[in-house]
């Protein structure tokens, strides 16, 4: 898969992405709302192997420089649905790259017969849910304390809420 936008190339991951991937997956601020902690270089190497092996992770590269600045996740689900997610290098936040890449990936998915695309996000991650709303997703649910990714000093779960957003193919026309 390779899709181009005005400023970006959306493509499969490759070995040469290691340093760029480490740059953002090792940043605690970037992964604050993710189900994993900031990663070491060794962990990123293993993660990159998985990314290279799957078509669900889409690398986002700047056309101008060739730098890989983030990713869009598009996971296959039941009933002709996909789950979307995104993680970007902090140096490239608030420049429209996430919106530009997600919009193009969503268009392509709907052109290929997908019925519904949904996303789950932390209500504390305002940038994420505002992006989804900007992409015409509608909030369908607010689950209270339904998930945890980390535990506190007493080894107790740190429960988090979840917003669920979705958009249907017919709503994008």
C-alpha positions as CSV (number, residue, x, y, z in Angstrom):
1,X,0.0,0.0,0.0
2,X,1.2,3.5,-0.9
3,X,-1.0,6.5,-0.8
4,X,0.1,10.1,-1.3
5,X,-1.4,13.3,0.0
6,X,-0.3,16.8,-0.6
7,X,2.5,16.6,2.0
8,X,2.7,13.0,3.0
9,X,3.4,9.4,1.8
10,X,1.4,6.7,3.6
11,X,3.1,3.4,3.3
12,X,4.2,0.1,4.8
13,X,7.0,0.2,7.5
14,X,10.5,-0.7,6.6
15,X,13.8,-1.4,8.5
16,X,15.1,2.2,7.8
17,X,12.2,3.5,10.0
18,X,13.9,2.4,13.3
19,X,15.3,5.7,14.4
20,X,12.3,7.7,13.5
21,X,10.0,5.2,15.2
22,X,12.2,5.2,18.3
23,X,12.0,9.0,18.4
24,X,8.3,9.0,19.1
25,X,7.7,5.6,20.8
26,X,10.3,6.4,23.4
27,X,8.6,9.7,24.3
28,X,6.4,9.4,27.5
29,X,4.2,12.3,26.4
30,X,3.5,10.7,23.0
31,X,2.4,7.4,24.5
32,X,0.7,8.8,27.6
33,X,-2.8,7.7,26.4
34,X,-1.6,4.5,24.7
35,X,-1.9,0.9,26.2
36,X,1.9,0.7,26.4
37,X,4.7,2.6,28.1
38,X,7.5,4.5,26.4
39,X,9.8,2.0,24.8
40,X,13.5,1.3,24.8
41,X,15.4,0.9,21.6
42,X,15.3,-2.9,22.0
43,X,11.5,-2.8,22.4
44,X,11.2,-0.6,19.4
45,X,13.2,-3.0,17.3
46,X,10.8,-5.8,18.2
47,X,7.8,-3.5,17.6
48,X,9.2,-2.5,14.2
49,X,9.4,-6.1,13.1
50,X,5.7,-6.5,13.9
51,X,4.9,-3.3,12.0
52,X,6.8,-4.5,9.0
53,X,4.9,-7.8,9.0
54,X,1.3,-6.3,9.1
55,X,-0.7,-4.2,6.8
56,X,-2.7,-2.7,9.7
57,X,0.1,-0.2,10.6
58,X,0.6,2.6,8.1
59,X,3.8,4.7,8.3
60,X,3.4,8.4,7.7
61,X,6.3,10.0,5.9
62,X,7.0,13.6,5.0
63,X,7.3,13.9,1.3
64,X,9.7,16.8,1.5
65,X,12.3,15.2,3.8
66,X,11.5,11.4,3.8
67,X,11.2,11.5,7.6
68,X,8.7,9.1,9.1
69,X,6.7,11.1,11.6
70,X,4.0,8.8,12.9
71,X,1.5,6.2,12.0
72,X,-2.1,5.4,11.4
73,X,-3.5,2.1,12.6
74,X,-6.3,0.5,10.6
75,X,-7.3,-2.8,12.2
76,X,-9.8,-5.2,10.6
77,X,-12.9,-6.0,12.7
78,X,-16.1,-8.0,12.1
79,X,-19.0,-6.8,10.0
80,X,-17.0,-4.9,7.4
81,X,-15.6,-2.5,10.1
82,X,-12.2,-1.1,10.9
83,X,-10.7,0.4,14.0
84,X,-8.6,3.5,13.4
85,X,-5.9,4.9,15.7
86,X,-2.9,7.2,15.3
87,X,0.3,8.2,17.0
88,X,2.6,11.0,15.9
89,X,6.0,12.4,16.8
90,X,5.4,15.3,19.2
91,X,7.5,17.6,17.0
92,X,4.8,17.3,14.3
93,X,1.7,17.8,16.4
94,X,-0.8,20.6,15.6
95,X,0.4,20.8,11.9
96,X,-2.5,18.9,10.4
97,X,-0.5,15.7,9.6
98,X,-2.8,13.4,11.6
99,X,-5.9,14.8,9.9
100,X,-4.4,14.7,6.4
101,X,-3.3,11.1,6.8
102,X,-6.4,9.8,8.5
103,X,-8.7,11.5,6.0
104,X,-6.9,9.9,3.1
105,X,-6.9,6.4,4.8
106,X,-10.6,6.7,5.7
107,X,-11.5,7.7,2.1
108,X,-9.6,4.7,0.7
109,X,-11.2,2.3,3.2
110,X,-14.7,3.5,2.3
111,X,-13.9,3.2,-1.4
112,X,-12.9,-0.4,-0.8
113,X,-16.3,-1.3,0.7
114,X,-15.8,-0.8,4.4
115,X,-19.1,-0.1,6.1
116,X,-18.0,1.5,9.4
117,X,-14.8,2.9,11.0
118,X,-14.6,3.4,14.7
119,X,-12.1,4.6,17.3
120,X,-11.6,4.3,21.0
121,X,-9.9,7.1,22.9
122,X,-9.2,8.4,26.3
123,X,-11.5,11.3,27.2
124,X,-8.4,13.0,28.7
125,X,-6.9,13.0,25.2
126,X,-8.7,16.0,24.0
127,X,-6.6,16.4,20.8
128,X,-7.5,12.9,19.8
129,X,-11.3,13.2,20.2
130,X,-11.3,16.6,18.6
131,X,-9.5,15.2,15.6
132,X,-12.1,12.5,15.4
133,X,-14.9,15.0,15.5
134,X,-13.2,17.1,12.9
135,X,-13.1,14.0,10.7
136,X,-16.9,13.8,11.1
137,X,-16.9,10.9,13.6
138,X,-19.8,10.9,16.1
139,X,-19.4,10.0,19.7
140,X,-21.4,6.8,20.3
141,X,-20.4,5.9,23.8
142,X,-18.7,6.9,27.0
143,X,-17.7,3.9,29.0
144,X,-16.8,4.6,32.6
145,X,-13.7,3.1,34.2
146,X,-13.8,0.2,31.7
147,X,-10.1,-0.4,31.0
148,X,-6.7,0.0,32.6
149,X,-3.2,-0.2,31.1
150,X,-1.1,0.5,34.2
151,X,-1.1,-0.1,37.9
152,X,-0.3,2.2,40.8
153,X,2.4,1.7,43.5
154,X,0.0,-0.7,45.4
155,X,-0.3,-2.8,42.2
156,X,-4.0,-1.6,41.8
157,X,-5.4,-0.9,38.4
158,X,-5.6,2.7,37.3
159,X,-9.0,2.6,35.6
160,X,-9.7,4.9,32.7
161,X,-12.8,5.9,30.8
162,X,-13.2,5.3,27.0
163,X,-15.0,7.3,24.4
164,X,-16.1,5.4,21.3
165,X,-16.4,7.3,18.0
166,X,-17.6,6.0,14.7
167,X,-18.4,7.1,11.1
168,X,-20.3,5.2,8.5
169,X,-19.5,5.1,4.8
170,X,-22.8,6.7,3.9
171,X,-22.1,9.6,6.2
172,X,-18.9,10.5,4.3
173,X,-20.6,11.1,1.0
